[in-house]
Amino acid sequence: QNMLEELLIHKPDDPIQYMINHLKQNNDDAPRICVLGPSASGKTTVAMWLCKHLDAIRVSQETLLFKEILALTKEAKAYKERKQKIPNALWANLIQERLSNVDCIKQGWILEGFPENQEQAWMLQSSGIIPRHVVVLYAPDTVLIERNSGKRLDPFTEEVYHTTFDWPSDPLVQRRLVKPEDLSEQEMSKKLLEYHRNFPGVFQIYQKVLKSINADQPSMDVLSQVLTYVQTRHRSAAPFTPRILFCGPPGSGKSLQAALITQKYGVVNICCGQLLKEAVAGKTKLGELVKPYIDNGYPVPDNLVMKILAERLNALDCMTNGWVLYGFPRDIEQGEQLQKSHIIPN
């Protein structure tokens, strides 16, 4: 899916060679995460924690301007020094340049605080930067303003602390904490207003991969919810043929659940016992072989069951609509035979 997205975006002259190169260098399982939210919502804390946990590369305004030596860094810094707003296009190009480096391709990336508005989001998408997960932290404005006043920064590790909520226990760390050149309450309110104005546009673009998480709770709860979300896989829009297997002891409701699933999704309902009876009633060749066992109350040999089952599951309706099977396998040997016949539930 990722390779198809890249092909559609980049439209290479030689698509076959492009796909070969993609498979050689890309790690499609690498995280591609955006962490968004208003000032003081905890984006840096979450992004840094995710980087440690997932061994990914953190990319933020600070890292792009002060840690990286990129072609466009000088131009962006010049805007900053003149206290002018850095244009959206310049941010998008900086991000694209950084994320195309080998470390981001191999290890994945956590983009902190980007995109800030819909225009940036469109620019990132059009250059092929499409996050798999977007985490949005939120909290009441009054909480964020209070948090902002107690924010302290460790210049050595770049970790963020707070005088009330998250004070470090190490005296060495305590001594080197500095108050960031941050915002007065008035400026903070202005920033929050701008965030609330821009966010709906960003939400519109990423709503299918976005999860909002309340940042006004203990930090470990926030981090746990974020991690749970970024480790989920989104459902693919690709066509999908369900092959469902129900296991469980007698009376656990297998046949009822299978009937309900058949009714709802239009898959073929297959009960192994019923299938054998139908083979006998239909007087098929296999049915004739099965009949003496059923008449005498003996278990039907696995090889015969497998032949009847494989024939049914490979029929056109099962191949097209998918199937739900119960009553087989009942033990490991039968399960292994199912695998060997390439009947693999998904």
C-alpha positions as CSV (number, residue, x, y, z in Angstrom):
1,Q,0.0,0.0,0.0
2,N,2.8,2.4,0.9
3,M,4.6,1.6,-2.3
4,L,1.5,2.3,-4.3
5,E,1.0,5.6,-2.6
6,E,4.7,6.6,-3.4
7,L,4.2,5.5,-7.1
8,L,1.1,7.7,-7.4
9,I,2.8,10.7,-5.8
10,H,6.1,10.6,-7.5
11,K,5.1,9.1,-10.9
12,P,8.6,7.9,-11.7
13,D,9.7,7.4,-15.4
14,D,10.8,3.8,-14.6
15,P,8.2,2.4,-12.2
16,I,9.7,-1.1,-12.0
17,Q,13.1,0.2,-11.0
18,Y,11.5,2.6,-8.6
19,M,9.6,-0.3,-6.9
20,I,12.8,-2.3,-6.7
21,N,14.7,0.6,-5.0
22,H,11.7,1.2,-2.7
23,L,11.8,-2.5,-1.5
24,K,15.6,-2.3,-1.0
25,Q,15.7,0.8,1.1
26,N,12.3,1.2,2.7
27,N,11.0,-0.2,5.9
28,D,7.3,0.0,5.5
29,D,6.8,-0.9,9.2
30,A,8.8,2.0,10.4
31,P,6.6,4.5,12.4
32,R,5.4,7.6,10.7
33,I,3.7,9.7,13.4
34,C,2.7,13.3,13.9
35,V,2.2,14.6,17.4
36,L,0.1,17.7,17.4
37,G,-1.5,19.9,20.0
38,P,-1.5,23.5,21.5
39,S,1.5,25.0,23.3
40,A,2.2,23.3,26.7
41,S,0.0,20.3,25.9
42,G,3.1,18.0,26.2
43,K,4.0,17.4,22.6
44,T,7.8,17.3,23.3
45,T,7.5,14.9,26.2
46,V,5.3,12.5,24.2
47,A,7.5,12.8,21.1
48,M,10.7,12.1,23.0
49,W,9.2,9.2,24.9
50,L,7.9,7.7,21.6
51,C,11.4,8.1,20.0
52,K,13.0,6.2,22.9
53,H,10.3,3.5,22.8
54,L,10.1,3.0,19.1
55,D,13.8,3.9,18.2
56,A,12.5,6.5,15.8
57,I,13.9,9.9,14.8
58,R,12.3,13.0,16.4
59,V,11.8,16.0,14.1
60,S,10.6,19.4,15.5
61,Q,11.1,23.1,14.8
62,E,14.0,23.2,17.2
63,T,15.8,20.1,15.7
64,L,15.3,21.5,12.2
65,L,16.6,25.0,13.0
66,F,19.4,24.2,15.5
67,K,20.4,20.6,15.3
68,E,20.4,19.9,11.5
69,I,22.6,21.2,8.8
70,L,20.2,21.2,5.9
71,A,20.3,23.2,2.7
72,L,17.4,25.4,3.8
73,T,18.3,25.8,7.5
74,K,20.1,29.1,6.9
75,E,17.2,30.6,5.1
76,A,14.7,29.6,7.8
77,K,17.0,30.9,10.6
78,A,17.2,34.3,8.8
79,Y,13.4,34.6,9.1
80,K,13.6,33.6,12.8
81,E,16.4,36.2,13.5
82,R,14.3,38.9,11.8
83,K,11.4,37.8,14.0
84,Q,9.3,37.0,10.9
85,K,7.0,34.0,10.4
86,I,8.7,31.2,8.5
87,P,6.6,30.6,5.3
88,N,4.7,27.3,5.1
89,A,6.4,26.3,1.9
90,L,9.9,26.6,3.5
91,W,8.8,24.5,6.5
92,A,7.4,21.8,4.2
93,N,10.6,21.8,2.2
94,L,12.8,21.6,5.3
95,I,10.7,18.7,6.6
96,Q,10.8,16.9,3.3
97,E,14.6,17.2,3.1
98,R,15.0,15.9,6.7
99,L,12.6,13.0,6.3
100,S,14.2,11.8,3.1
101,N,17.4,11.1,5.0
102,V,18.3,7.4,5.5
103,D,17.9,7.4,9.3
104,C,14.2,8.5,8.9
105,I,13.5,6.1,6.1
106,K,15.0,3.1,8.1
107,Q,13.9,3.9,11.7
108,G,10.8,6.0,11.0
109,W,10.0,9.4,12.3
110,I,8.0,11.4,14.9
111,L,7.1,14.8,13.6
112,E,6.4,17.1,16.5
113,G,4.2,20.1,16.1
114,F,3.8,19.8,12.3
115,P,1.7,20.5,10.4
116,E,0.4,23.6,12.1
117,N,-2.3,24.4,9.5
118,Q,-4.1,23.0,6.5
119,E,-1.8,24.6,4.0
120,Q,1.3,22.9,5.6
121,A,-0.6,19.6,5.7
122,W,-1.5,19.8,2.0
123,M,2.2,20.6,1.2
124,L,3.5,17.7,3.2
125,Q,1.0,15.3,1.5
126,S,1.8,16.5,-2.0
127,S,5.5,15.8,-1.3
128,G,4.7,12.3,-0.2
129,I,4.9,12.8,3.6
130,I,1.8,10.9,4.8
131,P,1.7,10.0,8.5
132,R,0.2,6.6,9.5
133,H,-0.9,7.9,12.9
134,V,-1.7,11.4,14.1
135,V,-1.9,12.0,17.8
136,V,-3.6,15.2,19.0
137,L,-3.2,16.3,22.6
138,Y,-5.8,18.5,24.1
139,A,-6.5,20.2,27.5
140,P,-8.6,23.2,28.7
141,D,-6.9,26.5,27.8
142,T,-6.8,27.5,31.5
143,V,-4.8,24.3,32.3
144,L,-2.4,25.0,29.3
145,I,-1.8,28.7,30.5
146,E,-1.0,27.5,34.0
147,R,1.3,24.8,32.7
148,N,3.1,27.2,30.5
149,S,4.1,29.5,33.4
150,G,5.8,26.6,35.2
151,K,7.6,25.0,32.2
152,R,11.3,24.4,32.6
153,L,13.8,23.1,30.0
154,D,16.9,20.9,30.4
155,P,19.3,22.4,27.8
156,F,21.4,19.2,28.0
157,T,18.7,16.6,27.1
158,E,16.0,19.0,25.8
159,E,13.5,17.3,28.1
160,V,10.7,19.4,29.4
161,Y,9.8,19.6,33.2
162,H,7.3,21.5,35.3
163,T,7.7,23.2,38.6
164,T,4.5,21.7,39.9
165,F,3.6,18.6,37.9
166,D,6.9,17.1,36.8
167,W,9.9,18.2,38.8
168,P,13.1,16.1,38.4
169,S,14.4,14.2,41.4
170,D,18.0,14.5,40.4
171,P,19.6,17.7,42.0
172,L,22.0,18.0,39.0
173,V,19.1,18.2,36.6
174,Q,17.3,20.6,38.9
175,R,20.2,23.0,38.8
176,R,20.6,23.2,35.1
177,L,16.9,23.7,34.3
178,V,16.2,27.0,32.5
179,K,13.0,28.9,32.0
180,P,12.3,28.8,28.2
181,E,12.1,32.1,26.4
182,D,8.4,31.4,26.2
183,L,5.3,33.3,26.2
184,S,3.6,35.7,28.6
185,E,0.1,34.8,29.5
186,Q,-1.2,37.3,26.9
187,E,1.0,35.8,24.1
188,M,0.0,32.3,25.1
189,S,-3.7,33.2,24.8
190,K,-3.0,34.6,21.4
191,K,-1.2,31.4,20.4
192,L,-4.1,29.2,21.6
193,L,-6.5,31.3,19.7
194,E,-4.5,30.8,16.5
195,Y,-4.2,27.0,17.2
196,H,-8.0,26.7,17.6
197,R,-8.5,28.6,14.4
198,N,-6.1,26.4,12.4
199,F,-6.9,23.0,13.9
200,P,-10.2,22.2,12.2
201,G,-8.4,22.3,8.8
202,V,-5.7,19.9,9.9
203,F,-8.4,17.6,11.5
204,Q,-10.2,17.5,8.1
205,I,-7.2,16.1,6.3
206,Y,-6.1,13.5,8.9
207,Q,-9.4,12.5,10.5
208,K,-9.1,8.9,9.3
209,V,-5.7,8.4,11.1
210,L,-6.2,10.8,14.0
211,K,-6.8,10.2,17.7
212,S,-7.4,12.9,20.3
213,I,-6.0,12.2,23.7
214,N,-6.7,14.2,26.9
215,A,-3.4,15.7,28.1
216,D,-4.9,16.8,31.4
217,Q,-4.2,13.5,33.2
218,P,-1.1,11.8,34.7
219,S,1.7,11.7,32.1
220,M,2.0,7.9,32.2
221,D,-1.7,7.5,31.3
222,V,-1.2,9.9,28.4
223,L,1.9,8.0,27.2
224,S,0.2,4.6,27.6
225,Q,-2.8,5.7,25.5
226,V,-0.5,7.3,22.8
227,L,1.6,4.1,22.6
228,T,-1.5,1.8,22.3
229,Y,-2.8,3.9,19.5
230,V,0.4,4.2,17.4
231,Q,0.9,0.4,17.6
232,T,-2.5,-0.3,16.0
233,R,-2.7,-1.0,12.3
234,H,-5.4,0.8,10.4
235,R,-7.8,-1.2,8.2
236,S,-6.8,-1.3,4.6
237,A,-9.3,-0.1,2.0
238,A,-8.0,-3.0,-0.3
239,P,-10.5,-5.7,-1.2
240,F,-10.6,-8.3,1.4
241,T,-12.0,-11.9,1.4
242,P,-12.7,-13.1,5.0
243,R,-11.7,-16.6,5.9
244,I,-13.0,-17.1,9.4
245,L,-12.5,-20.0,11.8
246,F,-14.6,-20.5,14.9
247,C,-13.2,-22.7,17.7
248,G,-14.7,-23.5,21.1
249,P,-16.2,-26.2,23.2
250,P,-19.6,-27.7,22.5
251,G,-22.4,-25.3,23.4
252,S,-20.2,-22.2,23.2
253,G,-22.3,-20.7,20.4
254,K,-20.1,-21.3,17.3
255,S,-23.1,-22.1,15.0
256,L,-25.0,-19.1,16.1
257,Q,-22.1,-16.7,15.7
258,A,-21.3,-18.2,12.3
259,A,-25.0,-17.7,11.2
260,L,-25.0,-14.1,12.4
261,I,-21.7,-13.3,10.5
262,T,-23.1,-15.0,7.4
263,Q,-26.2,-12.9,7.7
264,K,-24.4,-9.7,8.2
265,Y,-21.4,-10.0,5.7
266,G,-22.7,-12.5,3.1
267,V,-19.9,-15.0,3.6
268,V,-20.5,-18.8,3.1
269,N,-21.4,-20.6,6.3
270,I,-19.7,-24.1,6.5
271,C,-20.3,-26.6,9.3
272,C,-17.9,-29.5,8.9
273,G,-20.5,-32.1,10.3
274,Q,-23.2,-30.8,8.0
275,L,-20.9,-30.9,5.0
276,L,-20.1,-34.6,5.6
277,K,-23.9,-35.4,5.9
278,E,-24.5,-33.5,2.7
279,A,-21.8,-35.5,0.9
280,V,-23.4,-38.7,2.0
281,A,-26.9,-37.5,1.1
282,G,-25.7,-36.4,-2.4
283,K,-24.2,-39.9,-3.0
284,T,-20.9,-38.4,-4.2
285,K,-17.8,-40.6,-4.5
286,L,-16.4,-39.2,-1.3
287,G,-19.8,-39.4,0.3
288,E,-19.9,-43.2,-0.4
289,L,-16.5,-43.5,1.3
290,V,-17.7,-41.5,4.3
291,K,-21.2,-43.2,4.7
292,P,-20.0,-46.4,6.6
293,Y,-18.3,-44.3,9.2
294,I,-21.3,-42.1,9.8
295,D,-23.7,-45.1,9.8
296,N,-21.7,-46.9,12.4
297,G,-21.0,-43.8,14.5
298,Y,-17.2,-43.8,13.9
299,P,-15.1,-40.7,13.4
300,V,-14.5,-40.0,9.7
301,P,-10.7,-40.2,8.8
302,D,-9.0,-36.8,8.6
303,N,-7.9,-37.4,5.0
304,L,-11.5,-37.9,3.8
305,V,-12.7,-34.9,5.8
306,M,-9.9,-32.7,4.3
307,K,-10.8,-33.7,0.7
308,I,-14.5,-32.8,1.2
309,L,-13.6,-29.6,3.0
310,A,-11.0,-28.5,0.4
311,E,-13.4,-29.1,-2.4
312,R,-16.0,-27.0,-0.7
313,L,-13.7,-24.1,0.3
314,N,-12.2,-23.9,-3.2
315,A,-15.7,-23.5,-4.8
316,L,-16.3,-20.2,-6.5
317,D,-18.8,-18.8,-3.9
318,C,-16.2,-19.3,-1.1
319,M,-13.3,-17.9,-3.1
320,T,-15.4,-14.8,-4.0
321,N,-17.4,-14.0,-0.8
322,G,-15.2,-15.7,1.8
323,W,-16.3,-18.3,4.4
324,V,-16.8,-19.0,8.1
325,L,-16.0,-22.5,9.2
326,Y,-16.7,-24.3,12.5
327,G,-16.4,-28.0,13.6
328,F,-12.9,-28.4,12.1
329,P,-10.1,-28.5,13.1
330,R,-10.5,-30.2,16.4
331,D,-6.9,-30.9,17.2
332,I,-3.3,-29.9,16.2
333,E,-3.0,-32.6,13.5
334,Q,-6.2,-31.4,11.8
335,G,-5.0,-27.8,12.1
336,E,-1.7,-28.8,10.4
337,Q,-3.6,-30.6,7.6
338,L,-5.6,-27.5,7.0
339,Q,-2.4,-25.5,6.6
340,K,-0.8,-28.0,4.3
341,S,-3.9,-27.8,2.1
342,H,-3.3,-24.0,1.9
343,I,-6.6,-23.3,3.7
344,I,-5.4,-20.5,5.9
345,P,-7.8,-18.4,7.9
346,N,-7.1,-14.7,8.1
